[in-house]
């Protein structure tokens, strides 16, 4: 994407609300979805998750055979051979990285993961909370669920009556790398998952070296403007994990302070606090374009050093900045390089 500073776009209020909810539940990718709003890349896998693969995990590399795996909630799940009708809502980034198309894709009112539509265009949508009747209507042969909250109560039993249902569990779901590897295991695509992860890490390493040459120790912050309110990304989650963890950009003190006080991927920041933002560069995801972006006219915003110096790089909220995964993060790296290097 070009590094033009004015990108036009908007995101539905429901998508915004859900993204913040998922980010808060991620607590510590992600995304959250996506975090992003997705699960967090900052969560640490447990010793069990990082232990040597079990016999069942090793066998999972053969997708042509039916396999029994234990999911994140302790359920014994019989995964069918070569599943072809998969529902993995809000996990589509991982599916795309593995070359898999789901039978239905995550959505909220007027909102989908636009950054994946090059691969998912035309795939029917399903509501984010996976209504039982909607899931059944797609006749899936495998359901993969990220958050344990989506199967609370009797939901797991309901989904299991439709198709084998594998729950990643919150700890894995909140670490996009672990989620990618686990889904690769479930689908018998462990080699493909590892390659996608290795390719991403190689891309991040190369980008980090280019950034060190171009901007050295300069700092950057990621802000999201929606409904006249600014949010700043956590230093260890979502796009923060990419900028600071993967690319080595310096974390501004204000970002450190807000990250320490909040648990969500995106935490609100007042204009007064923004006035103290000591960032050399600002990446702005603007969801208020359609309503006029009033907050960008405020004198406090106008006097932020990065703004005065013309070092604000504005992006459409339909791009990948509000999500997490090998695809989303790779696109963010492209955006950062286009803004600071190219």
Order of alpha helices (4+ residues) and beta strands (2+ residues): alpha-alpha-alpha-beta-beta-beta-alpha-beta-alpha-beta-alpha-beta-alpha-beta-alpha-alpha-alpha-beta-beta-beta-alpha-beta-alpha-beta-alpha-alpha-beta-alpha
